[in-house]
Amino acid sequence: MTILLISYGDLDYDGRLRSLLTVFEELGTVYSFTRGSVANSEKRRVCNLSYSAFIRESIQFANSLHDIDILVLDNRKATIPGLYIRKILKPRFTVQDCRELYLLREVRHFAGKLGCVFERLMAKKADIVICANKERAEIMQREYSLRSLPLTYENLRKLEYSSEFGRREAEKKISPYLQEGEIRLVSSSGCSVSRTNDVLVRNLGRVSKKCRLYLVGNSDLADERTIRRLISDNDLQNITLLGQLNQDELKYLISQSDIGIVNYGQYDTNNRLCASGKLYEFLYEGKPVVTTTNPPLKRICDEEGIGVSDDEYFRGINKITDEYDAFSERVVKYTHTHTICDNDRALCESIVKRINSIQ
């Protein structure tokens, strides 16, 4: 089968995009049109110019293929060229991956509302729609009036060292920040107030055991000022702001820590029904998690026992530290039975089954 995958995502940094390529390479010969540093070849084209150039050149690339069995559209910016390609070239099947869940009534700016219109239009025309968890699938089928429930493809993600040299350099950078005798907590959402890291900082004093919180990631300047003010006003000595870390550094920090903090806001559907890759970064390092009570996060904590959902954080941290061995054992069991390969294989099988049901 000839498969064309179109995405405005950057192949160098977009883990879900790379995973989609892996899945569809099991189904046929994949031609991809994305952004990134991969050199142009017969099967892979990149376009790092404007969005209008991306639209124009992706259509030209599609025209050069003539016959397309499966057209795969990754995320909403692929829908505009996708609608044209579907109408003119008439691929046998169209697959749309909706990694986010922005609803028209919740989006405030015009460009976002326009994106919602095109995504909804494409979803109704696509033969197969993919989303990132079952909560989103149910909402999308109802909101978009879809004939079939979207397929679910969770954002399973595992951090990897780039090289042994990268690991050593990460150790050299991170080790000075590590102190013995502390429970190490890591949040990779930076100083984000919309994700309630201000609540986390305020309640750190209610953790029963000696601990240290590492806040990792780029932050809005106003949010960082808020967190630094909380640290100063409460004379907190056990919070370390690390800013953006590369993958080697983040992996090393998590490997040397005890608990991951996974937090999302609940101010719109996309965040409330979060599809967290951060969650799996912690789990695949063997670390239990404390999460906010967003339904997908609460579901996995309750069903699998790999963490605790707690919007105030401190009760969850205390429970995990009191029962750390039991939580860690369940994390190991979960990751052994929910692998990235299994996740990819399940999506591949679901696509084949759905295609066969359509033919």
C-alpha positions as CSV (number, residue, x, y, z in Angstrom):
1,M,0.0,0.0,0.0
2,T,1.1,3.5,-0.7
3,I,0.6,5.8,2.4
4,L,1.1,9.5,2.5
5,L,1.5,11.1,5.9
6,I,1.3,14.9,6.2
7,S,2.2,16.8,9.3
8,Y,3.2,20.3,10.2
9,G,5.0,18.8,13.2
10,D,8.8,18.8,13.5
11,L,10.1,15.2,13.1
12,D,13.1,16.0,15.2
13,Y,11.1,16.8,18.3
14,D,7.6,15.4,17.9
15,G,7.5,12.0,19.5
16,R,3.9,11.2,18.5
17,L,4.6,12.0,14.9
18,R,7.6,9.6,14.9
19,S,5.4,6.9,16.5
20,L,2.7,7.4,13.8
21,L,5.4,6.9,11.1
22,T,6.4,3.7,12.9
23,V,2.8,2.4,13.0
24,F,2.1,3.1,9.3
25,E,5.4,1.7,8.1
26,E,4.0,-1.7,9.3
27,L,1.1,-1.2,6.9
28,G,2.8,-0.2,3.7
29,T,5.3,2.2,2.0
30,V,5.1,5.5,3.8
31,Y,5.8,8.8,2.1
32,S,6.0,11.7,4.6
33,F,5.8,15.4,4.3
34,T,6.7,17.2,7.6
35,R,9.0,19.8,9.1
36,G,12.4,18.9,10.5
37,S,16.1,18.4,9.6
38,V,15.8,15.1,7.8
39,A,17.2,15.5,4.3
40,N,14.7,15.3,1.4
41,S,14.6,11.9,-0.2
42,E,12.1,10.0,-2.4
43,K,10.0,9.0,0.6
44,R,10.6,11.9,3.0
45,R,10.2,15.6,2.3
46,V,10.6,18.4,4.8
47,C,9.4,22.0,4.5
48,N,10.6,24.5,7.1
49,L,9.1,27.5,5.4
50,S,5.9,29.3,6.1
51,Y,2.6,27.5,6.6
52,S,1.3,28.7,3.2
53,A,4.5,27.1,1.6
54,F,3.8,23.9,3.6
55,I,0.3,23.8,2.2
56,R,1.4,24.4,-1.4
57,E,4.4,22.0,-1.3
58,S,2.5,19.2,0.5
59,I,-0.1,19.2,-2.2
60,Q,2.6,19.2,-4.9
61,F,4.2,16.2,-3.2
62,A,0.9,14.4,-3.0
63,N,0.3,15.0,-6.8
64,S,3.7,13.4,-7.5
65,L,2.5,10.2,-5.9
66,H,-0.6,9.8,-8.1
67,D,-2.2,6.8,-6.4
68,I,-2.6,7.0,-2.6
69,D,-4.1,4.1,-0.7
70,I,-4.1,5.8,2.8
71,L,-3.8,9.5,3.4
72,V,-2.8,10.2,7.0
73,L,-3.3,13.7,8.4
74,D,-1.5,14.5,11.7
75,N,-3.0,17.3,13.7
76,R,-5.1,20.2,12.6
77,K,-2.7,22.1,10.4
78,A,-2.6,19.1,8.0
79,T,-6.4,19.3,7.4
80,I,-6.3,22.2,4.9
81,P,-4.0,20.4,2.4
82,G,-5.7,17.2,3.4
83,L,-9.1,18.3,2.4
84,Y,-7.8,19.3,-1.1
85,I,-5.9,16.1,-1.5
86,R,-8.8,14.0,-0.5
87,K,-11.1,15.8,-3.0
88,I,-8.8,15.8,-6.0
89,L,-6.7,12.6,-5.6
90,K,-9.3,10.5,-3.9
91,P,-7.2,8.2,-1.7
92,R,-8.9,5.0,-0.8
93,F,-8.9,5.8,2.9
94,T,-8.3,8.9,5.0
95,V,-7.0,8.7,8.6
96,Q,-6.9,11.8,10.8
97,D,-5.0,11.9,14.1
98,C,-6.5,14.5,16.5
99,R,-3.8,14.8,19.2
100,E,-5.5,17.8,20.8
101,L,-9.2,18.4,21.6
102,Y,-9.9,22.1,21.1
103,L,-13.7,22.8,21.0
104,L,-15.0,25.8,19.0
105,R,-16.9,27.3,21.9
106,E,-13.8,27.2,24.2
107,V,-11.3,28.7,21.8
108,R,-11.0,32.5,22.0
109,H,-8.9,33.6,19.1
110,F,-9.9,33.6,15.4
111,A,-7.1,31.4,14.1
112,G,-8.0,28.8,16.7
113,K,-11.7,28.8,15.9
114,L,-10.8,28.4,12.2
115,G,-8.6,25.4,13.1
116,C,-11.6,23.9,15.0
117,V,-13.8,24.3,11.9
118,F,-11.4,22.6,9.6
119,E,-10.6,19.8,12.1
120,R,-14.3,19.0,12.6
121,L,-14.9,19.1,8.9
122,M,-12.1,16.7,8.2
123,A,-13.0,14.4,11.1
124,K,-16.5,14.0,9.6
125,K,-15.1,13.1,6.2
126,A,-12.3,10.8,7.4
127,D,-12.7,7.0,7.4
128,I,-10.7,6.7,10.6
129,V,-10.2,9.2,13.4
130,I,-7.5,8.6,16.0
131,C,-7.3,10.4,19.4
132,A,-5.2,10.1,22.5
133,N,-7.4,8.5,25.2
134,K,-10.8,7.0,25.6
135,E,-12.3,10.0,27.4
136,R,-11.5,12.1,24.3
137,A,-12.9,9.5,22.0
138,E,-16.3,9.6,23.7
139,I,-16.4,13.4,23.6
140,M,-15.3,13.6,20.0
141,Q,-17.9,11.1,18.8
142,R,-20.6,13.2,20.4
143,E,-19.3,16.7,19.6
144,Y,-18.4,15.9,16.0
145,S,-21.4,13.5,15.3
146,L,-19.0,10.8,14.1
147,R,-20.4,7.5,12.8
148,S,-17.7,5.5,14.7
149,L,-15.9,5.9,18.0
150,P,-12.4,7.2,17.3
151,L,-9.5,4.8,17.8
152,T,-7.4,5.4,20.9
153,Y,-3.6,5.8,20.7
154,E,-2.2,6.9,24.0
155,N,1.0,9.1,24.2
156,L,3.2,6.4,25.6
157,R,6.7,7.9,25.7
158,K,10.0,6.8,27.1
159,L,13.1,8.9,27.6
160,E,16.3,7.6,26.1
161,Y,19.9,8.8,26.4
162,S,21.3,10.1,23.2
163,S,24.7,8.4,24.0
164,E,26.9,7.4,26.8
165,F,28.6,10.7,26.5
166,G,25.2,12.4,26.8
167,R,24.5,10.4,30.0
168,R,27.8,11.4,31.6
169,E,27.3,15.1,30.7
170,A,23.8,14.9,32.2
171,E,25.2,13.4,35.4
172,K,27.9,16.1,35.6
173,K,25.2,18.9,35.3
174,I,22.5,17.4,37.6
175,S,24.5,15.8,40.4
176,P,25.4,19.1,42.2
177,Y,21.7,19.7,42.7
178,L,21.1,16.3,44.4
179,Q,21.3,16.0,48.1
180,E,21.1,12.8,50.2
181,G,18.3,12.2,52.7
182,E,15.6,13.9,50.8
183,I,12.5,12.6,48.9
184,R,13.1,14.0,45.4
185,L,10.0,15.3,43.6
186,V,10.1,16.3,39.9
187,S,7.6,18.4,37.9
188,S,8.4,18.9,34.3
189,S,5.7,21.6,33.8
190,G,8.1,24.4,35.0
191,C,6.5,27.2,37.0
192,S,3.1,26.9,35.3
193,V,0.4,28.5,37.5
194,S,-2.3,27.3,35.1
195,R,-1.2,23.7,36.0
196,T,-1.3,24.7,39.7
197,N,2.4,24.5,40.5
198,D,1.7,27.4,42.9
199,V,-0.5,25.1,44.9
200,L,2.2,22.5,44.9
201,V,4.8,25.0,46.2
202,R,2.4,26.3,48.9
203,N,1.7,22.8,50.2
204,L,5.2,21.5,50.1
205,G,5.5,22.3,53.8
206,R,2.7,19.9,54.6
207,V,4.7,16.9,53.3
208,S,5.6,14.8,56.3
209,K,9.1,13.7,55.2
210,K,12.1,15.8,54.2
211,C,11.7,16.5,50.5
212,R,13.0,18.6,47.6
213,L,11.0,19.7,44.6
214,Y,12.6,20.2,41.2
215,L,10.7,22.4,38.8
216,V,11.8,21.7,35.2
217,G,10.9,23.4,32.0
218,N,10.5,26.8,30.4
219,S,8.2,29.1,32.2
220,D,6.2,32.2,31.5
221,L,7.9,35.2,33.1
222,A,4.9,36.1,35.2
223,D,4.5,32.5,36.4
224,E,8.2,32.3,37.4
225,R,7.9,35.5,39.3
226,T,4.8,34.1,41.2
227,I,6.7,30.9,42.1
228,R,9.8,32.8,43.2
229,R,7.7,35.2,45.3
230,L,6.0,32.2,47.0
231,I,9.4,30.7,47.7
232,S,10.7,33.9,49.2
233,D,7.6,34.8,51.2
234,N,7.5,31.3,52.7
235,D,11.3,31.0,53.2
236,L,11.3,27.7,51.3
237,Q,14.7,26.2,51.0
238,N,13.7,22.9,49.3
239,I,12.7,24.0,45.8
240,T,15.1,24.0,42.9
241,L,14.2,25.7,39.6
242,L,16.1,24.1,36.8
243,G,14.6,25.6,33.6
244,Q,14.7,23.7,30.4
245,L,16.6,20.4,30.4
246,N,17.5,18.3,27.3
247,Q,16.3,14.7,27.2
248,D,19.5,13.3,28.6
249,E,19.4,15.7,31.6
250,L,15.7,15.1,32.3
251,K,16.1,11.3,32.1
252,Y,19.0,11.4,34.6
253,L,17.2,13.7,37.0
254,I,14.1,11.5,37.0
255,S,16.2,8.3,37.4
256,Q,17.7,9.8,40.5
257,S,14.4,11.0,41.9
258,D,11.5,9.3,43.8
259,I,8.1,10.7,42.7
260,G,6.9,12.4,39.5
261,I,4.4,15.2,39.6
262,V,2.0,15.2,36.6
263,N,-0.3,18.2,36.6
264,Y,-2.7,19.8,34.1
265,G,-5.3,22.6,34.4
266,Q,-9.0,21.9,34.2
267,Y,-10.0,25.2,32.5
268,D,-11.0,23.6,29.1
269,T,-11.7,20.2,27.6
270,N,-8.3,19.8,26.1
271,N,-6.6,20.2,29.4
272,R,-9.2,18.5,31.6
273,L,-9.0,15.4,29.4
274,C,-5.3,15.6,29.1
275,A,-3.3,12.9,27.2
276,S,-0.1,13.0,29.1
277,G,3.2,11.9,27.7
278,K,4.9,13.2,30.9
279,L,3.1,10.6,32.9
280,Y,4.8,7.8,30.9
281,E,8.2,9.5,31.1
282,F,8.0,8.9,34.9
283,L,6.4,5.5,34.8
284,Y,9.0,4.1,32.4
285,E,11.7,5.3,34.8
286,G,10.0,3.2,37.5
287,K,8.7,6.2,39.4
288,P,5.2,6.5,41.0
289,V,3.3,9.7,40.3
290,V,1.1,12.2,42.1
291,T,-1.3,13.8,39.6
292,T,-4.1,16.3,39.5
293,T,-7.6,14.9,39.3
294,N,-8.1,15.2,35.5
295,P,-10.2,12.2,34.6
296,P,-7.6,10.3,32.5
297,L,-4.9,10.8,35.2
298,K,-7.3,9.8,38.0
299,R,-8.4,6.7,36.0
300,I,-5.0,5.3,35.6
301,C,-4.0,6.0,39.2
302,D,-7.2,4.4,40.5
303,E,-7.2,1.4,38.2
304,E,-3.5,0.6,38.2
305,G,-2.4,1.9,41.6
306,I,0.7,3.5,40.1
307,G,0.1,6.9,41.8
308,V,-2.4,9.1,43.6
309,S,-4.6,11.9,42.3
310,D,-4.6,14.8,44.6
311,D,-5.2,18.5,43.6
312,E,-3.5,19.6,46.8
313,Y,-0.6,17.3,46.2
314,F,0.7,16.8,49.8
315,R,-1.7,13.9,50.7
316,G,-0.7,12.0,47.6
317,I,3.0,12.6,48.3
318,N,2.6,11.4,51.9
319,K,0.7,8.3,50.9
320,I,3.2,7.3,48.3
321,T,6.2,7.9,50.6
322,D,4.5,5.8,53.3
323,E,3.9,2.9,50.9
324,Y,6.7,3.5,48.4
325,D,7.7,-0.1,47.8
326,A,4.2,-1.2,47.0
327,F,3.6,1.7,44.6
328,S,7.0,1.1,42.9
329,E,6.2,-2.6,42.4
330,R,2.9,-1.7,40.7
331,V,4.7,0.8,38.4
332,V,7.1,-2.0,37.3
333,K,4.3,-4.4,36.7
334,Y,2.3,-1.8,34.7
335,T,5.2,-0.8,32.4
336,H,6.0,-4.5,31.7
337,T,2.5,-5.1,30.6
338,H,2.0,-1.8,28.7
339,T,4.9,-1.3,26.4
340,I,5.4,1.1,23.6
341,C,5.6,-1.7,21.1
342,D,2.3,-3.1,22.3
343,N,0.7,0.4,22.0
344,D,1.9,0.7,18.4
345,R,0.8,-2.9,17.6
346,A,-2.7,-2.3,19.0
347,L,-3.2,0.8,16.9
348,C,-1.9,-1.0,13.8
349,E,-4.3,-3.9,14.3
350,S,-7.2,-1.5,15.0
351,I,-6.6,0.4,11.7
352,V,-6.5,-2.9,9.7
353,K,-9.7,-4.0,11.4
354,R,-11.4,-0.7,10.7
355,I,-10.3,-0.7,7.1
356,N,-11.5,-4.3,6.5
357,S,-14.9,-3.4,8.0
358,I,-15.2,-0.4,5.5
359,Q,-14.2,-2.4,2.3
